[in-house]
Amino acid sequence: KFLAHRYHIEVVEKEVTPEELQQRNERESLMVVTAYAQRYFSDNLHKHSDGKTIGMAYFRERSFRDDTIEKFQLGYCLNQRDAFTRAALRDGYKLDYLVKTGLTVQHNEDSFDRFQGRVMFPIHSVSGRVIAFGGRILKTDKKFAKYLNSPESEIYHKSNVLYGIFHAKKTITQENKCFLVEGYTDVISMHQAGIENVVASSGTSLTIDQIRLIKRFTPNVTILYDGDAAGIKASLRGIDLVLEEGLNVKVTLLPDGEDPDSYARSHSASEVLDYISKNETDFIAFKTRLLLDEAKTDPIKRAGLISDIVRSIAVIPDSIIRSVYIKECSTLLDIQENVLYSEVGSNRRKKMEQVMGK
């Protein structure tokens, strides 16, 4: 109001409707519950005999230091049916909010803990509030999912969130670069090694909202892959979305048998960064080489590959960057530049027509 008055800008105040007020209060109540749950799970890890012997053993096995465990507010949910739910109710938290956050599962009249017997990874919002959890099971029972996430709620929409963004945002801005990995432990191990501009998509395909979240801090993204060809191919489609948002995407393949977690644990920060800088490739060239290797001399596969690459180049909004990629792909694919220009133009016109049609 002070600034508006100073610069003669009218501030139009809108009265909050009862519905908006209720929604705001509900969101706040859910966040109070998730903050309580984080403290409860952390206390278990440090003070409960099971937490110290079972939960902490897992984190020690991953070589996480005490300061790292504290920084990411890691915890443990006891392997009891409803220990957390009973504690929360006893401390005055409403069952309705425990269920809405997904911490408690209600089935008919029965209530039990969603994350029983799991080590806990709190998921933070950009501002640092706990909005959800990921839990990893410690027993090798194929009946149970290895990782379990909080369900969607009023405060947690998986497609809008990147794990580690709160801890990474300052360094992403300083370095003007974001490393993108897959899982919680990849993020944590890299932080512990001293590389803090790193976030994870938490095993989901990248979404537009996650990409825009990165773009708030930097246009430069390097995706770290662990060399699993099937996994890489599955994620290629999602990266076209990143290109469409105008980000500069590079890819680094880690050595065979390594993932960001294991590589960061066995190398210093300077060694990891040195490896990345020597091995990162721009995404279009990476995708071209990957698919070219698969197509080999098969003309049909090769034609499909060219169409695929053209689609990726066509979504890039900057015309200069598009022309650079066309020139590079013309050499890699041994195809005339004017043919690629024509196909890219055709793809862009079709896309424009679809947009105008809507």
C-alpha positions as CSV (number, residue, x, y, z in Angstrom):
1,K,0.0,0.0,0.0
2,F,2.9,2.4,0.8
3,L,4.5,1.8,-2.6
4,A,1.2,2.0,-4.4
5,H,0.5,5.4,-2.7
6,R,4.0,6.6,-3.5
7,Y,3.7,5.8,-7.2
8,H,0.0,6.7,-7.6
9,I,-1.1,3.1,-8.2
10,E,-4.6,2.2,-7.1
11,V,-4.7,-0.9,-5.0
12,V,-8.1,-2.6,-5.5
13,E,-8.9,-4.6,-2.3
14,K,-11.0,-7.7,-2.7
15,E,-12.9,-8.9,0.2
16,V,-12.3,-12.6,0.9
17,T,-15.4,-14.7,0.4
18,P,-16.4,-17.2,3.2
19,E,-15.5,-20.0,0.8
20,E,-12.0,-18.6,0.1
21,L,-11.5,-18.1,3.8
22,Q,-12.5,-21.6,4.6
23,Q,-10.2,-23.0,1.9
24,R,-7.3,-20.9,3.3
25,N,-8.0,-22.1,6.8
26,E,-8.2,-25.7,5.6
27,R,-4.8,-25.4,3.8
28,E,-3.2,-23.9,6.9
29,S,-4.7,-26.7,9.0
30,L,-3.3,-29.4,6.7
31,M,0.2,-27.8,6.8
32,V,0.1,-27.7,10.6
33,V,-0.6,-31.4,10.5
34,T,2.3,-32.2,8.0
35,A,4.7,-30.1,10.1
36,Y,3.6,-32.1,13.2
37,A,4.1,-35.4,11.3
38,Q,7.6,-34.3,10.2
39,R,8.6,-33.6,13.8
40,Y,7.1,-36.9,15.0
41,F,8.9,-38.9,12.3
42,S,12.2,-37.1,13.0
43,D,11.8,-37.8,16.8
44,N,11.2,-41.5,16.1
45,L,14.5,-41.6,14.1
46,H,16.6,-40.0,16.8
47,K,14.9,-41.1,20.0
48,H,12.8,-44.3,19.5
49,S,14.8,-47.6,19.8
50,D,13.3,-48.8,16.5
51,G,14.1,-45.5,14.7
52,K,17.7,-45.6,16.0
53,T,18.3,-49.3,15.0
54,I,16.2,-49.7,11.9
55,G,15.6,-46.2,10.3
56,M,19.0,-44.8,11.1
57,A,20.7,-48.0,9.9
58,Y,19.3,-47.3,6.4
59,F,20.5,-43.7,6.3
60,R,23.9,-44.7,7.6
61,E,24.1,-47.4,5.0
62,R,23.6,-44.6,2.4
63,S,26.4,-42.7,4.2
64,F,24.2,-39.8,5.2
65,R,25.8,-37.6,7.8
66,D,23.9,-36.1,10.8
67,D,23.8,-32.6,9.3
68,T,22.4,-34.0,6.1
69,I,19.7,-36.0,7.9
70,E,18.8,-32.8,9.9
71,K,18.9,-30.6,6.8
72,F,16.3,-32.7,4.9
73,Q,14.4,-33.5,8.1
74,L,14.5,-37.2,7.4
75,G,12.5,-39.5,9.7
76,Y,11.0,-42.9,10.4
77,C,7.4,-44.2,10.7
78,L,7.2,-47.0,13.2
79,N,6.3,-50.4,11.9
80,Q,3.1,-50.4,13.9
81,R,-0.4,-50.3,12.5
82,D,-1.5,-46.9,13.9
83,A,1.2,-45.5,16.2
84,F,1.4,-42.2,14.4
85,T,-2.4,-41.8,14.1
86,R,-2.9,-42.5,17.8
87,A,-0.2,-40.0,18.8
88,A,-1.6,-37.3,16.6
89,L,-5.1,-37.8,17.9
90,R,-3.8,-37.8,21.5
91,D,-2.0,-34.5,20.7
92,G,-5.3,-32.9,19.6
93,Y,-5.1,-33.2,15.8
94,K,-8.3,-34.0,13.9
95,L,-8.7,-37.3,12.2
96,D,-10.3,-35.5,9.2
97,Y,-7.1,-33.6,8.5
98,L,-4.9,-36.7,9.1
99,V,-6.9,-38.4,6.4
100,K,-6.9,-35.4,4.0
101,T,-3.1,-35.2,4.1
102,G,-3.0,-38.9,3.4
103,L,-0.9,-39.6,6.6
104,T,-3.8,-41.7,7.9
105,V,-5.9,-44.1,5.8
106,Q,-9.5,-44.6,6.9
107,H,-11.3,-47.8,5.9
108,N,-14.9,-47.9,7.2
109,E,-14.4,-47.4,11.0
110,D,-10.8,-48.4,10.9
111,S,-7.9,-45.9,10.8
112,F,-4.2,-46.8,10.2
113,D,-0.9,-45.2,9.3
114,R,-0.1,-45.0,5.5
115,F,3.7,-45.1,6.0
116,Q,4.1,-47.8,8.7
117,G,7.6,-49.3,8.7
118,R,9.1,-46.8,6.2
119,V,11.9,-44.2,6.4
120,M,10.5,-40.8,5.7
121,F,11.5,-38.1,3.2
122,P,9.5,-34.9,3.8
123,I,8.6,-33.0,0.6
124,H,8.9,-29.2,1.0
125,S,7.2,-26.4,-0.9
126,V,9.3,-23.6,-2.5
127,S,8.9,-21.6,0.7
128,G,10.2,-24.6,2.8
129,R,6.9,-25.8,4.4
130,V,6.3,-29.6,4.6
131,I,3.4,-30.4,2.2
132,A,3.8,-34.2,1.7
133,F,6.0,-37.2,2.3
134,G,7.8,-40.0,0.4
135,G,8.3,-43.2,2.4
136,R,10.7,-46.0,1.5
137,I,10.0,-49.5,2.8
138,L,12.9,-51.4,4.4
139,K,11.8,-55.0,3.9
140,T,12.0,-56.8,0.6
141,D,8.4,-57.8,0.2
142,K,7.2,-57.6,-3.4
143,K,3.6,-57.1,-2.1
144,F,4.5,-53.6,-1.1
145,A,5.7,-50.7,-3.3
146,K,9.3,-49.8,-2.6
147,Y,8.4,-46.1,-2.5
148,L,5.0,-44.6,-1.4
149,N,4.1,-41.0,-1.8
150,S,1.4,-38.9,-0.1
151,P,-1.7,-38.8,-2.2
152,E,-2.9,-35.6,-3.9
153,S,-4.4,-33.1,-1.4
154,E,-5.4,-29.5,-1.1
155,I,-1.7,-28.7,-0.3
156,Y,0.1,-31.2,-2.5
157,H,-0.1,-31.6,-6.2
158,K,2.6,-33.9,-7.4
159,S,2.8,-32.3,-10.9
160,N,3.6,-28.9,-9.4
161,V,6.4,-30.0,-7.0
162,L,10.1,-30.8,-7.4
163,Y,11.9,-32.6,-4.5
164,G,14.6,-30.5,-3.1
165,I,13.6,-27.2,-4.7
166,F,13.5,-25.3,-1.4
167,H,17.1,-26.4,-0.6
168,A,18.3,-25.8,-4.1
169,K,16.7,-22.6,-5.3
170,K,19.4,-20.2,-4.0
171,T,22.3,-22.2,-5.6
172,I,20.4,-22.7,-8.8
173,T,20.1,-18.9,-9.1
174,Q,23.7,-18.3,-8.2
175,E,25.1,-21.0,-10.6
176,N,22.4,-20.2,-13.2
177,K,22.0,-24.0,-13.7
178,C,19.8,-26.8,-12.4
179,F,20.7,-30.5,-12.3
180,L,17.7,-32.7,-12.6
181,V,17.8,-36.3,-11.2
182,E,15.2,-38.9,-10.5
183,G,15.0,-39.7,-6.8
184,Y,15.2,-38.5,-3.2
185,T,18.6,-40.1,-2.4
186,D,20.1,-38.7,-5.6
187,V,19.3,-35.2,-4.4
188,I,20.5,-35.8,-0.9
189,S,23.8,-37.4,-1.8
190,M,24.6,-34.6,-4.2
191,H,23.9,-32.0,-1.6
192,Q,26.1,-33.9,0.9
193,A,28.9,-33.9,-1.7
194,G,28.6,-30.1,-2.0
195,I,26.5,-29.8,-5.1
196,E,23.3,-28.0,-4.1
197,N,21.7,-26.9,-7.4
198,V,19.9,-30.2,-7.8
199,V,16.2,-31.3,-7.8
200,A,14.3,-34.5,-8.5
201,S,11.1,-35.2,-10.4
202,S,10.6,-38.1,-7.9
203,G,10.1,-40.8,-10.5
204,T,7.3,-39.0,-12.4
205,S,7.5,-37.8,-16.0
206,L,8.3,-34.1,-16.1
207,T,5.3,-31.8,-16.2
208,I,4.8,-28.3,-17.6
209,D,4.4,-26.9,-14.0
210,Q,7.6,-28.5,-12.8
211,I,9.5,-27.1,-15.8
212,R,8.1,-23.6,-15.2
213,L,9.2,-24.0,-11.5
214,I,12.8,-24.5,-12.6
215,K,12.5,-21.7,-15.2
216,R,11.7,-19.3,-12.3
217,F,15.3,-19.7,-11.2
218,T,17.3,-20.6,-14.4
219,P,16.8,-21.4,-18.1
220,N,19.7,-24.0,-18.0
221,V,19.0,-27.6,-17.1
222,T,21.3,-30.6,-17.2
223,I,19.6,-34.0,-16.8
224,L,21.7,-36.7,-15.2
225,Y,21.0,-40.3,-16.4
226,D,22.3,-43.5,-14.9
227,G,22.8,-45.2,-18.3
228,D,19.6,-47.3,-18.4
229,A,18.6,-47.1,-22.1
230,A,15.0,-48.1,-21.5
231,G,14.6,-45.5,-18.8
232,I,16.2,-42.8,-21.0
233,K,13.9,-43.6,-24.0
234,A,10.8,-43.4,-21.7
235,S,11.8,-39.9,-20.6
236,L,12.6,-38.4,-24.0
237,R,9.1,-37.4,-24.7
238,G,8.9,-35.3,-21.4
239,I,12.0,-33.4,-22.4
240,D,10.3,-32.1,-25.5
241,L,8.1,-30.2,-23.0
242,V,11.3,-28.6,-21.5
243,L,12.4,-27.5,-25.0
244,E,8.9,-26.0,-25.7
245,E,9.2,-23.9,-22.6
246,G,12.4,-22.4,-24.0
247,L,14.9,-24.0,-21.6
248,N,18.4,-25.0,-22.6
249,V,18.6,-28.7,-22.0
250,K,21.7,-30.8,-21.7
251,V,22.1,-34.5,-20.8
252,T,24.9,-36.3,-19.0
253,L,25.2,-40.1,-19.0
254,L,26.9,-41.4,-15.9
255,P,29.3,-44.3,-16.1
256,D,27.8,-47.8,-16.3
257,G,26.4,-49.1,-13.0
258,E,26.4,-45.6,-11.5
259,D,23.5,-43.3,-10.6
260,P,23.7,-39.7,-9.2
261,D,23.5,-41.1,-5.6
262,S,26.3,-43.6,-5.9
263,Y,28.5,-41.4,-8.0
264,A,28.2,-38.5,-5.6
265,R,29.0,-40.7,-2.6
266,S,32.2,-42.0,-4.2
267,H,33.5,-38.8,-5.7
268,S,34.2,-35.2,-4.5
269,A,32.1,-32.3,-5.7
270,S,34.9,-31.1,-8.1
271,E,35.2,-34.6,-9.6
272,V,31.4,-34.9,-10.1
273,L,31.2,-31.4,-11.7
274,D,34.3,-32.1,-13.8
275,Y,32.7,-35.3,-15.1
276,I,29.4,-33.5,-15.9
277,S,31.1,-30.6,-17.8
278,K,33.2,-33.0,-19.9
279,N,30.3,-35.4,-20.7
280,E,27.2,-33.2,-21.0
281,T,25.7,-33.1,-24.5
282,D,22.9,-30.9,-25.8
283,F,19.7,-32.8,-25.8
284,I,19.0,-32.8,-29.6
285,A,22.4,-34.2,-30.4
286,F,22.1,-36.7,-27.6
287,K,18.6,-37.9,-28.8
288,T,19.8,-38.0,-32.4
289,R,22.8,-40.2,-31.6
290,L,20.7,-42.5,-29.3
291,L,18.0,-43.1,-31.9
292,L,20.5,-43.3,-34.8
293,D,22.3,-46.1,-33.0
294,E,18.9,-47.9,-32.7
295,A,17.9,-47.3,-36.3
296,K,21.3,-48.3,-37.8
297,T,20.8,-49.0,-41.5
298,D,17.0,-49.7,-41.4
299,P,15.5,-47.0,-43.8
300,I,12.0,-47.1,-42.2
301,K,13.4,-46.7,-38.7
302,R,15.7,-43.9,-39.9
303,A,12.7,-42.0,-41.5
304,G,10.9,-42.4,-38.1
305,L,14.0,-41.1,-36.3
306,I,14.2,-38.0,-38.5
307,S,10.5,-37.3,-37.9
308,D,11.0,-37.6,-34.2
309,I,14.0,-35.2,-34.2
310,V,12.1,-32.7,-36.3
311,R,9.2,-32.7,-33.8
312,S,11.7,-31.9,-31.0
313,I,13.4,-29.1,-32.9
314,A,10.0,-27.7,-34.0
315,V,8.8,-27.0,-30.4
316,I,11.8,-24.8,-29.6
317,P,10.5,-21.2,-29.5
318,D,13.8,-19.4,-30.4
319,S,14.4,-19.4,-34.2
320,I,18.2,-19.0,-33.9
321,I,18.5,-22.0,-31.6
322,R,16.2,-24.0,-34.0
323,S,18.5,-23.1,-36.9
324,V,21.7,-24.1,-35.0
325,Y,20.1,-27.5,-34.2
326,I,19.0,-28.0,-37.8
327,K,22.5,-27.4,-39.0
328,E,23.9,-29.9,-36.4
329,C,21.3,-32.6,-37.2
330,S,21.8,-32.1,-40.9
331,T,25.4,-33.3,-40.4
332,L,24.6,-36.1,-37.9
333,L,21.8,-37.5,-40.0
334,D,23.4,-36.8,-43.4
335,I,20.3,-35.0,-44.7
336,Q,20.1,-31.7,-46.5
337,E,19.4,-28.6,-44.3
338,N,16.6,-27.4,-46.5
339,V,14.7,-30.6,-46.1
340,L,14.9,-30.3,-42.3
341,Y,13.9,-26.6,-42.5
342,S,10.9,-27.5,-44.5
343,E,9.8,-30.3,-42.1
344,V,10.3,-28.1,-39.0
345,G,8.2,-25.3,-40.7
346,S,5.5,-27.8,-41.5
347,N,5.4,-29.1,-37.9
348,R,5.2,-25.5,-36.5
349,R,2.4,-24.6,-38.9
350,K,0.4,-27.7,-37.9
351,K,0.9,-26.8,-34.2
352,M,-0.2,-23.2,-34.8
353,E,-3.3,-24.4,-36.6
354,Q,-4.2,-26.7,-33.7
355,V,-3.8,-23.8,-31.3
356,M,-5.9,-21.5,-33.4
357,G,-8.5,-24.2,-33.8
358,K,-8.9,-24.5,-30.1
